[in-house]
């Protein structure tokens, strides 16, 4: 199977782009993550990168994806952002 993907973000009039796009694809599956930075907040690009990478890693580490697993992954991503604030 061939998968093509295209990503585009816009800095929205700010001096730098705070959005993050990342992905991973294997033979029969793929995960695409888009994290929107919080414009106007300090280091939004760091928060969006931490969240996106945690979600991508959480999804690629799991063999089965359920609602409970997704909730755990998003809670871990939230914790990664909170830890990154320190």
Rosetta blueprint (number, residue, H / E / L):
1 X L
2 X L
3 X L
4 X L
5 X L
6 X L
7 X L
8 X L
9 X L
10 X L
11 X L
12 X L
13 X L
14 X L
15 X L
16 X L
17 X L
18 X L
19 X L
20 X E
21 X E
22 X E
23 X E
24 X E
25 X E
26 X L
27 X L
28 X L
29 X L
30 X E
31 X E
32 X E
33 X E
34 X E
35 X E
36 X L
37 X L
38 X L
39 X L
40 X L
41 X L
42 X L
43 X L
44 X H
45 X H
46 X H
47 X H
48 X H
49 X H
50 X H
51 X H
52 X H
53 X H
54 X H
55 X H
56 X H
57 X H
58 X H
59 X H
60 X H
61 X H
62 X L
63 X L
64 X L
65 X L
66 X L
67 X H
68 X H
69 X H
70 X H
71 X H
72 X H
73 X H
74 X H
75 X H
76 X H
77 X H
78 X H
79 X H
80 X H
81 X H
82 X H
83 X H
84 X H
85 X L
86 X L
